[in-house]
């Protein structure tokens, strides 16, 4: 299956203030959010000057609300009327304990939609933020507006514009697909009629590295998502698997056997040249992942007799074990570097997902009694985890909050879905 959609995005920034974070009221909101309290956020009825696009405005509003609800930062108040910057209108919103109201106006200019997003301070009725977004994709308009709202309240952009990349076997082959974080806009990326595994998108969101068996050997390839050009990174005889990007996108960690050796971890440049062999003992070392500062890696090794997590410096020294009681797999560092998410085999010989607190040396179980849960991957902001689970009879993709709550299937997709990778925020398509 292939879903094509041509999009051209132009974002026109119209900031009424140089930085929202300079305002004392927004500083207060940031402190409240970081303290774990949800904010009462008002959503005005989205409108259009042209009645023909009333339904479009309503659709954008609904998508925006879904995005904001997903974040778990806000309690959304939507009484169904339009906010106007007048005292008598503000008094009505105050009854809901709303301090800020979000407004939206949609119009069609040429062949593209323009969303003017605005936020008002209910107490003063002053406009505190305004920005225009232009796209032929109304979902993207809502997503990027949501990301910018999150930025104004927390100091960090949201994840509504992100995509998830994964493997699916609906065609009878294992191909790579992508979809928006909320399950919409499913697209098939590879058409190799073979086995493609472990896709990993680059930090700039423009390229994917993955392993393909198309040429009868597990070869590592790079695919440019814009040009669709495929370039071999490593087709050395033997395994070329579980590759991951450095945080700056300039290097790659990969597991290779080089024909005569056991699986070991190598540091490669973007042309596939070996910079350094990082592990070299008689053990199987796989699934290397860079720390956010590129100074360390976490990986899986069976050097202790069964697969466990280890951390080492990027120079391949100072190895230390992150001790857990059972077979572990699929480690991935959080963006802030304080946690590692991984899966561990449970008492039923299935897998559950855990996080490891590096400073405390402790781990926390996030899934339980839901069959096998595997391949965890953090969202770019580190607040959510995507993973694959066969709890409903086949492998599907789920998301959950970092504490394991709010587990939900992303989308109902044919076939089995594996090894999800949560891509970076997009500011254009």
C-alpha positions as CSV (number, residue, x, y, z in Angstrom):
1,X,0.0,0.0,0.0
2,X,1.3,3.4,-0.8
3,X,-0.4,6.7,0.1
4,X,0.9,9.7,-1.8
5,X,0.4,13.2,-0.7
6,X,2.3,16.2,-2.1
7,X,2.7,18.9,0.5
8,X,4.3,22.3,0.4
9,X,4.7,24.1,3.7
10,X,5.5,27.7,4.2
11,X,5.5,29.0,7.8
12,X,5.0,32.7,8.2
13,X,6.0,33.8,11.7
14,X,4.2,36.9,13.1
15,X,5.3,37.2,16.7
16,X,3.8,40.1,18.6
17,X,6.6,39.7,21.2
18,X,10.2,38.7,20.9
19,X,9.8,35.9,23.4
20,X,6.8,34.7,25.3
21,X,9.1,33.4,28.0
22,X,9.9,37.0,29.0
23,X,6.5,37.5,30.4
24,X,6.0,36.9,34.1
25,X,2.6,35.2,33.5
26,X,4.2,32.6,31.2
27,X,7.0,32.1,33.6
28,X,4.4,31.1,36.2
29,X,2.7,28.7,33.8
30,X,6.1,27.0,33.1
31,X,6.6,26.5,36.9
32,X,3.1,25.0,37.2
33,X,3.7,22.6,34.3
34,X,7.1,21.5,35.6
35,X,5.5,21.0,39.0
36,X,3.2,18.4,37.5
37,X,-0.1,20.3,37.6
38,X,-2.3,20.4,34.6
39,X,-3.4,23.8,33.3
40,X,-6.9,24.8,32.4
41,X,-6.6,25.9,28.8
42,X,-9.5,27.4,26.9
43,X,-10.1,26.5,23.3
44,X,-12.2,29.0,21.4
45,X,-14.5,28.0,18.6
46,X,-12.3,28.0,15.4
47,X,-13.8,30.1,12.7
48,X,-13.4,31.0,9.0
49,X,-14.4,34.3,7.3
50,X,-15.7,32.2,4.4
51,X,-18.6,30.0,5.5
52,X,-17.5,27.4,2.9
53,X,-14.5,26.5,5.2
54,X,-16.4,26.3,8.5
55,X,-16.0,22.5,8.6
56,X,-12.2,22.9,7.9
57,X,-11.9,25.2,10.8
58,X,-13.7,22.7,13.0
59,X,-11.5,19.9,11.9
60,X,-8.4,21.9,12.7
61,X,-9.8,22.7,16.1
62,X,-10.5,19.0,16.8
63,X,-7.0,17.9,15.7
64,X,-5.4,20.6,17.9
65,X,-7.4,19.5,20.9
66,X,-6.4,15.9,20.4
67,X,-2.7,16.9,20.2
68,X,-3.0,19.0,23.4
69,X,-4.8,16.3,25.3
70,X,-2.2,13.8,24.4
71,X,0.5,15.8,26.1
72,X,-1.1,15.5,29.5
73,X,-0.2,19.1,30.3
74,X,-3.7,20.6,29.9
75,X,-7.2,20.2,31.0
76,X,-9.0,21.4,27.8
77,X,-12.0,23.7,28.3
78,X,-14.1,24.0,25.1
79,X,-17.5,25.6,25.8
80,X,-18.3,25.9,22.1
81,X,-18.2,29.7,21.7
82,X,-15.8,32.1,20.2
83,X,-13.5,34.2,22.4
84,X,-13.4,37.9,21.8
85,X,-11.0,40.2,23.6
86,X,-13.7,41.9,25.7
87,X,-14.1,42.1,29.4
88,X,-17.6,40.6,29.4
89,X,-16.4,37.7,27.3
90,X,-13.4,37.1,29.5
91,X,-15.6,37.0,32.6
92,X,-17.5,34.0,31.1
93,X,-14.2,32.1,30.6
94,X,-13.0,32.9,34.1
95,X,-15.8,30.9,35.5
96,X,-14.0,27.8,34.1
97,X,-10.7,28.9,35.8
98,X,-9.2,29.6,32.4
99,X,-6.3,32.0,32.2
100,X,-5.4,31.6,28.5
101,X,-7.6,31.0,25.5
102,X,-6.4,29.6,22.2
103,X,-8.1,30.9,19.0
104,X,-7.9,29.9,15.4
105,X,-9.0,31.3,12.1
106,X,-8.7,29.4,8.8
107,X,-8.9,30.7,5.3
108,X,-8.0,29.4,1.8
109,X,-5.4,31.5,0.0
110,X,-4.7,30.1,-3.5
111,X,-4.5,26.4,-3.1
112,X,-3.3,26.4,0.5
113,X,-4.9,26.9,3.9
114,X,-3.8,29.6,6.2
115,X,-4.2,29.1,10.0
116,X,-3.9,32.2,12.1
117,X,-3.4,30.9,15.7
118,X,-3.7,33.3,18.6
119,X,-3.6,33.1,22.4
120,X,-5.2,35.7,24.7
121,X,-4.6,36.4,28.4
122,X,-8.1,36.2,29.8
123,X,-7.4,38.5,32.7
124,X,-6.1,41.4,30.6
125,X,-7.8,40.5,27.3
126,X,-4.4,41.1,25.7
127,X,-3.1,39.1,22.7
128,X,0.0,37.4,24.0
129,X,0.9,35.3,20.9
130,X,0.0,35.1,17.2
131,X,1.5,33.1,14.4
132,X,0.4,32.2,10.9
133,X,0.9,28.8,9.3
134,X,0.4,27.9,5.6
135,X,0.0,24.4,4.2
136,X,-2.3,22.3,2.0
137,X,-2.4,19.8,4.9
138,X,-4.8,20.8,7.6
139,X,-3.5,18.1,10.0
140,X,0.0,19.6,9.8
141,X,-1.5,23.1,10.4
142,X,-3.0,21.8,13.7
143,X,0.0,19.8,14.7
144,X,2.5,22.7,14.3
145,X,0.2,25.1,16.1
146,X,0.0,22.6,19.0
147,X,3.8,22.2,19.1
148,X,4.2,26.0,19.3
149,X,1.6,26.3,22.1
150,X,3.5,23.7,24.1
151,X,6.7,25.7,23.5
152,X,5.0,28.8,24.9
153,X,4.0,27.0,28.1
154,X,7.0,24.7,28.7
155,X,10.0,26.1,26.9
156,X,10.2,23.0,24.7
157,X,8.4,22.2,21.4
158,X,5.8,19.5,21.4
159,X,5.8,16.3,19.4
160,X,2.7,16.7,17.3
161,X,4.6,17.1,14.1
162,X,6.7,14.0,14.6
163,X,6.5,10.8,12.7
164,X,7.0,7.2,13.7
165,X,9.0,4.8,11.4
166,X,8.6,1.0,11.6
167,X,8.6,-2.3,9.9
168,X,5.3,-4.0,8.7
169,X,4.6,-7.2,6.9
170,X,1.2,-6.5,5.4
171,X,2.5,-7.0,1.8
172,X,4.0,-10.4,2.6
173,X,7.4,-8.8,2.9
174,X,8.9,-6.8,5.7
175,X,8.9,-3.2,4.4
176,X,9.5,0.2,6.1
177,X,6.6,2.5,6.7
178,X,6.0,5.9,8.4
179,X,2.9,7.5,10.0
180,X,2.2,10.6,12.0
181,X,2.6,10.2,15.7
182,X,-1.2,9.9,16.0
183,X,-1.5,7.1,13.4
184,X,-2.6,9.2,10.4
185,X,-0.9,9.5,7.0
186,X,0.4,6.0,6.7
187,X,3.0,5.7,4.0
188,X,5.1,2.8,2.7
189,X,8.7,3.9,2.3
190,X,10.5,0.8,0.9
191,X,9.4,-1.5,-1.9
192,X,12.1,-4.2,-1.8
193,X,9.9,-7.3,-1.6
194,X,12.4,-8.6,0.9
195,X,13.2,-8.4,4.6
196,X,14.0,-4.9,5.8
197,X,14.5,-4.4,9.5
198,X,15.4,-1.9,12.2
199,X,14.8,1.5,10.5
200,X,16.4,4.5,12.2
201,X,15.8,8.1,11.0
202,X,18.5,10.6,11.1
203,X,18.4,13.5,13.7
204,X,17.5,15.9,10.8
205,X,14.7,13.7,9.7
206,X,15.9,13.4,6.1
207,X,17.5,10.0,6.0
208,X,16.9,6.4,7.2
209,X,19.5,3.7,7.9
210,X,18.2,0.1,7.9
211,X,19.2,-3.4,7.2
212,X,18.0,-5.2,4.1
213,X,18.3,-8.8,3.1
214,X,17.4,-7.9,-0.5
215,X,20.9,-8.8,-1.8
216,X,21.1,-12.1,0.2
217,X,23.2,-10.7,3.0
218,X,22.1,-8.5,5.9
219,X,23.4,-5.2,4.4
220,X,23.2,-1.8,5.9
221,X,21.7,0.9,3.6
222,X,20.9,4.6,3.8
223,X,17.8,5.9,2.2
224,X,17.3,9.6,1.5
225,X,13.6,10.3,2.2
226,X,13.4,13.2,-0.2
227,X,15.2,11.8,-3.2
228,X,14.5,8.1,-2.5
229,X,18.1,7.4,-3.4
230,X,19.5,4.3,-1.6
231,X,23.2,4.1,-0.7
232,X,25.0,1.0,0.7
233,X,26.7,1.8,4.0
234,X,28.1,-1.6,4.8
235,X,27.6,-4.7,2.6
236,X,30.5,-6.6,4.3
237,X,30.0,-10.3,4.4
238,X,28.2,-11.2,7.6
239,X,25.9,-9.2,9.8
240,X,25.4,-5.5,9.4
241,X,22.6,-4.7,11.8
242,X,21.1,-2.6,14.6
243,X,22.6,0.6,13.4
244,X,21.9,3.9,15.2
245,X,22.8,7.5,14.6
246,X,25.0,9.8,16.8
247,X,23.1,12.8,18.2
248,X,24.7,15.1,15.6
249,X,24.0,12.7,12.7
250,X,27.7,12.5,11.7
251,X,28.4,8.9,12.8
252,X,26.8,5.5,13.1
253,X,27.0,2.7,15.5
254,X,26.5,-0.7,13.9
255,X,26.8,-4.4,14.8
256,X,29.0,-6.4,12.4
257,X,30.5,-9.8,12.3
258,X,32.9,-9.3,9.4
259,X,32.5,-12.9,8.4
260,X,34.9,-14.6,10.9
261,X,34.1,-12.7,14.1
262,X,31.2,-12.8,16.7
263,X,28.9,-9.8,16.6
264,X,30.8,-6.7,17.7
265,X,30.0,-3.0,17.7
266,X,31.8,-0.6,15.3
267,X,31.8,3.1,14.9
268,X,31.3,4.2,11.2
269,X,31.3,7.4,9.2
270,X,28.4,8.1,6.8
271,X,30.3,6.5,4.0
272,X,30.5,3.2,5.9
273,X,34.2,3.5,6.7
274,X,35.2,2.0,10.0
275,X,36.4,4.7,12.4
276,X,36.9,2.3,15.4
277,X,36.0,-1.1,16.6
278,X,34.4,-0.5,20.1
279,X,34.0,-4.0,21.4
280,X,36.3,-6.9,20.7
281,X,36.0,-9.7,23.3
282,X,34.6,-13.2,22.6
283,X,30.9,-12.2,23.1
284,X,27.9,-11.1,21.1
285,X,27.6,-7.3,21.4
286,X,24.6,-5.7,19.7
287,X,22.2,-2.8,19.7
288,X,24.6,0.0,20.4
289,X,23.0,3.4,21.1
290,X,24.7,6.8,21.6
291,X,24.2,8.9,24.7
292,X,22.8,12.4,23.9
293,X,26.3,14.0,24.3
294,X,27.9,11.4,22.1
295,X,30.4,10.5,24.8
296,X,29.1,7.1,25.8
297,X,27.2,4.2,24.3
298,X,24.8,1.7,25.8
299,X,24.6,-1.8,24.2
300,X,23.6,-5.4,24.8
301,X,26.2,-8.1,25.5
302,X,26.1,-11.7,26.6
303,X,29.6,-11.5,28.1
304,X,28.1,-12.3,31.5
305,X,26.5,-15.4,30.3
306,X,23.2,-13.9,29.1
307,X,22.2,-10.6,27.4
308,X,22.7,-7.6,29.7
309,X,23.1,-3.9,29.2
310,X,26.5,-2.3,29.3
311,X,27.7,1.3,29.0
312,X,31.2,2.3,27.7
313,X,32.9,5.4,26.6
314,X,32.8,6.2,22.9
315,X,36.5,5.2,22.8
316,X,35.6,1.7,23.7
317,X,36.9,1.8,27.3
318,X,35.4,2.0,30.9
319,X,32.8,-0.8,30.4
320,X,30.3,-1.1,33.2
321,X,27.3,-3.4,33.5
322,X,23.7,-2.1,34.2
323,X,22.7,-5.2,36.2
324,X,19.3,-6.6,35.7
325,X,18.1,-10.1,36.6
326,X,17.1,-11.4,33.2
327,X,17.6,-11.3,29.4
328,X,17.5,-7.7,28.2
329,X,17.2,-6.1,24.8
330,X,16.7,-2.9,22.8
331,X,18.2,-0.2,25.0
332,X,17.7,3.4,24.0
333,X,18.9,6.5,25.8
334,X,16.5,9.4,26.7
335,X,17.1,12.8,25.2
336,X,18.1,14.2,28.6
337,X,20.5,11.3,29.3
338,X,19.0,10.4,32.6
339,X,17.2,7.2,31.7
340,X,17.5,4.2,29.4
341,X,14.4,2.4,28.1
342,X,14.7,-1.3,27.4
343,X,12.8,-4.6,27.4
344,X,13.5,-7.6,29.6
345,X,12.3,-11.2,29.4
346,X,9.7,-11.9,32.1
347,X,8.7,-15.1,34.0
348,X,6.5,-16.2,31.0
349,X,9.4,-16.0,28.6
350,X,7.9,-12.9,27.0
351,X,9.2,-9.3,27.2
352,X,8.1,-6.3,29.2
353,X,9.3,-2.7,29.0
354,X,11.3,-1.0,31.7
355,X,13.2,2.2,32.3
356,X,16.6,2.4,34.0
357,X,17.4,5.4,36.2
358,X,21.2,5.8,35.6
359,X,21.9,8.0,38.6
360,X,20.1,5.7,41.0
361,X,21.0,2.4,39.4
362,X,17.4,1.2,39.6
363,X,14.9,0.0,37.0
364,X,11.1,0.4,36.8
365,X,8.6,-1.9,35.1
366,X,6.2,-0.2,32.7
367,X,4.2,-3.1,31.2
368,X,2.9,-6.3,32.8
369,X,0.4,-9.1,32.0
370,X,-0.1,-8.0,28.4
371,X,1.8,-10.7,26.5
372,X,5.0,-9.5,24.9
373,X,6.1,-5.8,24.8
374,X,9.2,-5.0,22.8
375,X,11.3,-2.5,20.9
376,X,10.7,0.6,23.1
377,X,11.7,4.0,21.8
378,X,11.5,7.4,23.5
379,X,9.6,10.4,21.9
380,X,11.9,13.4,21.2
381,X,10.8,15.2,24.3
382,X,11.4,12.0,26.5
383,X,7.9,12.1,27.9
384,X,6.4,9.2,25.9
385,X,7.5,5.7,24.7
386,X,6.4,3.9,21.5
387,X,6.7,0.1,21.5
388,X,5.4,-3.0,19.8
389,X,3.1,-5.5,21.5
390,X,1.2,-8.6,20.6
391,X,-1.4,-8.2,23.4
392,X,-4.2,-8.4,20.8
393,X,-2.9,-11.4,18.9
394,X,-0.5,-9.7,16.5
395,X,2.3,-7.2,16.8
396,X,1.0,-3.6,16.8
397,X,2.4,-0.2,17.8
398,X,1.4,1.4,21.1
399,X,2.4,4.5,23.0
400,X,2.5,5.2,26.7
401,X,3.5,7.9,29.1
402,X,7.0,7.5,30.7
403,X,5.5,6.1,33.9
404,X,3.7,3.3,31.9
405,X,0.3,4.9,32.1
406,X,-2.1,5.7,29.2
407,X,-1.1,2.7,27.1
408,X,-3.0,2.9,23.8
409,X,-2.7,1.5,20.3
410,X,-1.7,4.1,17.8
411,X,-3.6,2.9,14.8
412,X,-5.2,-0.3,13.5
413,X,-2.9,-1.4,10.6
414,X,-3.0,-4.6,8.6
415,X,-0.2,-7.1,9.3
416,X,2.3,-7.0,12.1
417,X,4.3,-3.9,13.0
418,X,7.8,-4.0,14.6
419,X,10.8,-1.9,15.7
420,X,9.3,1.6,15.9
421,X,11.5,4.6,15.7
422,X,10.1,8.0,16.9
423,X,11.4,10.6,14.5
424,X,12.3,14.3,15.2
425,X,10.0,17.2,15.1
426,X,9.2,18.5,11.5
427,X,9.0,22.2,10.7
428,X,8.3,21.4,7.0
429,X,7.2,18.5,4.9
